[in-house]
Amino acid sequence: MDPARVPQFLLVNGDKIPGIGLGTFGSDKYSPTEISVAVEDAVAIGYRHIDCAAVYSNEPEVGNAIQNVLKTGISREELWVTSKLWNDKHDPNDVGPSFEKSLSDLKLDYLDLYLVHWPFPNFHAPKVDVTSRDPHAKRYIHEAFMATWRELEKLQRRSLVRHIGTSNMTVAKLKRVLEDAEIRPSVNEMELHPHFQQPELFAFVREHGIVPVGYCPLGSPSRPERDRTPEDSVDLEDPVILAIAERTRLSPASVCIKWAVQRGQIPIPFSVKRSQYEASLQAVCAPNFSTADMAALASIDRNCRLIKGQVFLWEGAKSWHALWDELSPGEP
Ligand SMILES: NC(=O)c1ccc[n+]([C@@H]2O[C@H](COP(=O)([O-])OP(=O)(O)OC[C@H]3O[C@@H](n4cnc5c(N)ncnc54)[C@H](OP(=O)(O)O)[C@@H]3O)[C@@H](O)[C@H]2O)c1
């Protein structure tokens, strides 16, 4: 598909970001090689935006794919490449080296966007189960986050990255960051799918000129076991989505993608299967849904957060809701 047909979202400084990206987190299921093959092919068929992260442990292979596409005549300026600072690199001394490692793994001389992956310096070993805890885990400490953020600001001032942003934030945390940032986040990456629409945070970021990028846009059907709980619902089986899919001759996944873009967020679906990532790309250009269909899709929000972040909890924390500022005052 001609990438010129893909809607672009306007960032606060007037730059444009492609309205769909390809995710690259393999959910502990797909190998770096499978993902790099998909990245190369996805760009060949029209994707221009790739969502990467150091913790996905595949940036060297994704970098090879990017190098290959640059040899086909696609210019660096046509691509949008995002990476993210992992939680064990929040110390201000670690930010620059960690960024440089992603840059060199991706074989680029600048990034389009660099995000703080989570607002906590808490991390877990790869592939752990949901009960695992980092004994040094801490709750959100604004001053510590801002010390990390200052280092991202320096990277942008040095033109090593065009934009900086946040991920997994709440309105309360973002308010404080907006008060203290010298360079404000251009983007906030957040979980967004029809069963988890985060209306308050979504409205807040847009009011502040921050573009929402939505992860798990299909409800992450292949997410790892540690990110599954019995109460999770399945977007792709929702009767409203199935009915709209049948009537519009789109797949349920394509309905989720079209809804996302039309609502005003950038979906970053993951797939290594051409039939899937091609369908998602085509979905962004499908005819707009009617106001009635958009209202029906708005009504199926179930506040069903899938990526709860349990493994990032600190000693004594009562539940994962603490990570999202959802506990009553006084609760740990
Ligand atoms: N910032 C953050 O903290 C954060 C957190 C999570 C994710 N992310 C980013 O968001 C990306 C997407 O999230 P995700 O992979 O968890 O969820 P997702 O994109 O909602 O789900 C991906 C899965 O959906 C299936 N799928 C993909 N396209 C499809 C289609 N057109 N039709 C039917 N099924 C389709 C595939 O399952 P099968 O492989 O089983 O076919 C694929 O593995 C990640 O790769 C990552 O880049 C960021």
The ligand as a Gaussian input file, in Angstrom:
#p B3LYP/6-31G(d) Opt

LIG

0 1
 N        4.936000       0.661000      26.084000
 C        4.671000      -0.507000      26.618000
 O        4.822000      -0.718000      27.843000
 C        4.160000      -1.618000      25.755000
 C        3.519000      -2.710000      26.372000
 C        3.053000      -3.737000      25.555000
 C        3.213000      -3.654000      24.180000
 N        3.860000      -2.583000      23.610000
 C        4.042000      -2.480000      22.131000
 O        2.788000      -2.715000      21.517000
 C        2.909000      -3.751000      20.536000
 C        1.602000      -4.478000      20.379000
 O        1.176000      -5.085000      21.598000
 P        0.846000      -6.636000      21.719000
 O        1.675000      -7.398000      20.778000
 O        0.907000      -6.988000      23.144000
 O       -0.694000      -6.715000      21.326000
 P       -1.559000      -6.719000      19.985000
 O       -0.877000      -5.983000      18.900000
 O       -2.913000      -6.285000      20.420000
 O       -1.649000      -8.270000      19.639000
 C       -0.702000      -8.910000      18.831000
 C       -1.184000     -10.317000      18.466000
 O       -2.460000     -10.231000      17.829000
 C       -2.557000     -11.139000      16.761000
 N       -2.799000     -10.345000      15.528000
 C       -2.020000      -9.364000      15.012000
 N       -2.569000      -8.830000      13.901000
 C       -3.732000      -9.497000      13.703000
 C       -4.749000      -9.408000      12.737000
 N       -4.716000      -8.496000      11.742000
 N       -5.809000     -10.258000      12.842000
 C       -5.876000     -11.157000      13.854000
 N       -4.938000     -11.288000      14.819000
 C       -3.881000     -10.462000      14.743000
 C       -1.251000     -11.902000      16.701000
 O       -1.449000     -13.131000      17.396000
 P       -0.762000     -14.499000      16.851000
 O        0.694000     -14.188000      16.780000
 O       -1.117000     -15.501000      17.905000
 O       -1.364000     -14.763000      15.498000
 C       -0.293000     -11.015000      17.447000
 O        0.737000     -11.730000      18.075000
 C        4.074000      -4.589000      21.062000
 O        4.632000      -5.422000      20.072000
 C        5.007000      -3.512000      21.546000
 O        5.724000      -2.949000      20.459000
 C        4.313000      -1.555000      24.388000

